[in-house]
Amino acid sequence: MHRLIIGPGSLSRFYKLFGITFAAYSVLWIVGWMALRGHPGSLAGLLAGTAAMGWMLTRAFDAMGMALKVMAALFVLNSLGYFVGGWMEGVVMGMKPLSLSGSAFTRPAQVAIAKSVWGVFYGLGFGAGLGLAFHFCQAQTRAMLSERQLESAAALKS
């Protein structure tokens, strides 16, 4: 995901930024879930965690004007992945024993598959939220780069 960051040194910049923001997100998600439990706790944790992550990202990119957009993107897409993943996990768990080529999966294998399905959906939602957040945070930078490219092209024509 480091390629989402414009400019040199994106790998180290991404890991530093993501490490710090994800740690804050995780702590706040845990606090929300521990305080309220279940779906209300998950929602509280998602809201608090993505708000903190969004605020930190917009501060890091000097894009505070995008804070609400970034927070909303993170919250909506992260929540969508989280809850759709949970629903799909339930669907897989509720299936009759899964079989492939005539051999049935054991119950522990079905549980592992169900959890993996949740992880895929959660990862897709969280990744999409992060991608959109980075896109919003760097809108001004992309505009400035585009303007410079136009100026350079115009200078070459003269």
N, C-alpha and C positions, 0 to 999 in steps of 0.2 A: 504493500500500500504506500510505500515511501514515494513512489512515482507520482502520487497525488500532490506532492509538495513541489512547487515551482522553484527552480534554482539549484545551484551546486550544493553538495553536502546533504542531499535530501534524506539519505538513509539514516545518518546519525541524528539529524534534526527530527525526523519522524519518530525514531525510537525514544528519544528524550521526551518529546512532547506527548506521544501516545502513552508512554510509561507513567508519566506524572498524571495525566488526565484520566487514564483508566484506573489508576490507584484511587483517585478521588471518587470516581464513578462507583467503583466497587465498594468502598467504605460506606458511601451514602446509600447504595442499594441495600447493603446488609443492615444498616441502621433502620431504614424504612421497613424492610421485611421483618426484622426482629420486633419492631414496635407494634406492627399491625397484623402480621402473619397473613398467609393466603394471598388471594388476588388483591385485596386492598393494600397489603404490605408491598406486594410486587409493584403495583402502580405507584405507590408513594416513593419507593426506592428508585424506580425508573425515572420518575419526575425529578426527584432531588439529584440523582446521579447524572442524568443528561443535562440538567440545568447547570450543574457545576462544570461538567465537561465542556458544554457550549460556551460558558463564560470564560473558562480558561483558554479555549481555542481562539475565541475572538480577541482576547487580550494578547495572546502570543502573536497573532497576525495583525495586530493593530486595526481590527475591523469591528470595533464595538457597535457600530451602526448595524451590523448584521446579527447581533446577539440573539434577538428573538427568532429570526429565521433559522439560525443554526440550532438553537435549543429546540425549536419545533420540529425540525428535520430529524434531529437525533431522537427526540421523544417518540414521534409518530412512527418512524421506521423501525426503531429499536423495539417499541411496544408491539408493533405488528409482527415482527419476527418472533418475539418472545411468546405471544399468545397464540399465533397461528401454529408455531412449533409445538406448543403445549397441547393444542387441539389435535394436531396430527399424531403426536405421541400417544394420546388417548385412543385415537382411531387404530393405530397399530397394536396397542395393548389389548384392545377389544376384539381383535380379529381371532378367528379360530387359529389353532396352531399353524404357523406358516410352514409351507413345504416347498422344497426346490428339488426338482428331478426325483420326486418320489420319497425323499427323506425329509422328515419333519424337523424343524428347529426346536430345540429344547426351550422351555420357558425362560431360563436365564439368557439364552441367545435372543429371544424375542424382546426381552426387556432391554438388552443392549442395542438392538436395532431401533427400538422405539426411542430410546434416549439419543441415539445418533441422528434420527430424523429430526428430533427437537433441535439438536445442535446445528444441523444444516440450516433450518429455517431461521433460527436465532442469528446465526452467523451472517446469513444473507441480509436480514433486516438491519443488523448492527453495522455491517459493512456498507450497506447502501446509505445509512444515516451518516456514517463517517465520510463517505465519498461526497455526499451533498454538502456536509458541513465544511469540508476542505474547499469545495468549489465556491461556496458562499464567502468563506474567509479570504479567498484570494481573488475575488472579483475585481477589486481595485488594481491589483498587481497585473492581472491579465489585460485590463483596459490600458494601463500605462505601457505595457509591452507592445500591445497592438498599435498604440499611437506612435511609439518609437519606430516600429517597423514601417508604418506608413510614411513617417518623416524620412527614414533612410531610403525608402523606395523613391520618394519624391526628389530627394537630393541626388540620387543616382541618375534620374531622368534629366536633371538640369545641367 
